[in-house]
Structure formats: structure tokens, C-alpha cells
Amino acid sequence: MVTNRRQEYISPEEYLEGEKISEIKHEYIDGEVYAMAGASDAHINISGNLYIRLRNHLRGGGCSVYISDMKAQIHRRSRYYYPDVMVTCDPRDRDSEYSKGHSSLIIEVLSDSTEAKDRGIKFKDYRRSPSLQEYVLVSQDTMNIDIFRRNEKGRWELYSFTEGEEVEFTSIDFRCDIADIYEDVVLAKVDDADTNE
């Protein structure tokens, strides 16, 4: 018989120490930890393509780009997530070896199991970070990228990009063809009936 047991509170310090030796990654939300599942071929290729292009663009300029294994710290240490790709240009992040709290750009590659969380609770949490300028959601099934960009009034505006367009991350002055982000990715075939609305 399976019973629901209340998980004991885990402090941020316990969580961070545990992640150093854990064989799997966990995200941390207000004292509770959640195991993360593995990623698909498309997910890994998209993340890798973004990392390589951003790393080459940012090299030697004072910003750092991280892929999937670096934690984003939110809410003054009450939440930690593992974004697929993250960029920080803030000197305060150089002192933190296992997490970054002042990212300017965060990218999540969407999957069926994570899309609701990435668009919902994670975006709500990420928006609380005053340093974050852009939050990017990348579909792994179709060539589609949504960029939520903070405007000069502090409000978030949506910019969507699709096949044949150039994607721009204004927070780091980066541009590339959307096809470069999807290089070597096998996309789902779109039914012609779906495109004739």
C-alpha cells in the first residue's frame, strides 16, 4: 500500500550540498526537491546549438553562458532551477560556483511534460529576478521560438519567431537564423490540414 508522506523541509544549504554528490539533478522549490527527467535528442541538439552560438558570440566579453547543469537561483535562495541555457553578465555571479542569481537571459526548451511549468510557475518565478531581460521558450517539435522581453517600463512583451526568420536576443546583442538553432533536429511533420485554418 502506498501512502502519501509529507516530505521534510530541506534547507537551501542541504539542497546545494546534496546536488554536488547526486547522480541525478533536482530542482528546489521552497524546501522541497523535485527530480528531473532526461531529455530527448531534439532537446539536447537545440540546447547545444544555442550554447555553441552564444558561447562564440560572448567569448572574451565578460558574459558567461551555461548549459543545463548550472542552477539559476531565484527568490533569495528559496528556489533553484536548471534552465537549459542561461547567460549572466553580472560580476556578482563570478563568486558563486554552483548557481547564478543574476542572469540576463534564460532559455528553456519545451517538451510535453515541461511546457506548462515552463510557461507558468517558472516564468512567474524568473520574472521576479530584476536582472532578467529575456526569457526564451523554444519548441522542440516545430520551428517556433517565443521570447518574453522586459521593456523599459518593466513589463514583459512577447516576440515570436518561426521558420525563415532571424532570432534576436537584445539583452546580449545576438542574432542568428532560426534554422541555425534547429540544426540537425528532426522536427515533427505538420499536417496540411493543421495549416489551413
Number of C-alpha atoms within 10 A of each C-alpha: 2 4 5 5 6 6 9 8 11 15 14 19 9 11 17 18 11 13 14 11 9 10 8 11 21 21 18 24 17 14 16 17 17 11 10 11 11 10 11 10 12 20 21 18 19 22 22 19 17 22 21 13 15 23 16 10 16 17 11 9 8 10 20 18 22 19 19 19 14 19 25 22 22 22 14 10 17 14 21 26 22 22 21 24 23 26 25 23 20 16 11 11 17 13 9 10 9 15 20 22 22 20 24 20 22 24 22 23 22 21 17 9 9 13 16 12 12 22 15 11 11 17 16 12 16 23 20 11 17 13 17 20 22 26 24 25 22 23 21 25 17 16 19 16 21 17 21 19 21 19 11 7 6 11 10 16 11 12 13 13 17 15 13 10 14 13 21 16 17 12 15 18 9 13 14 15 15 19 16 15 22 25 14 13 20 13 13 10 8 10 8 8 7 7 7 6 5
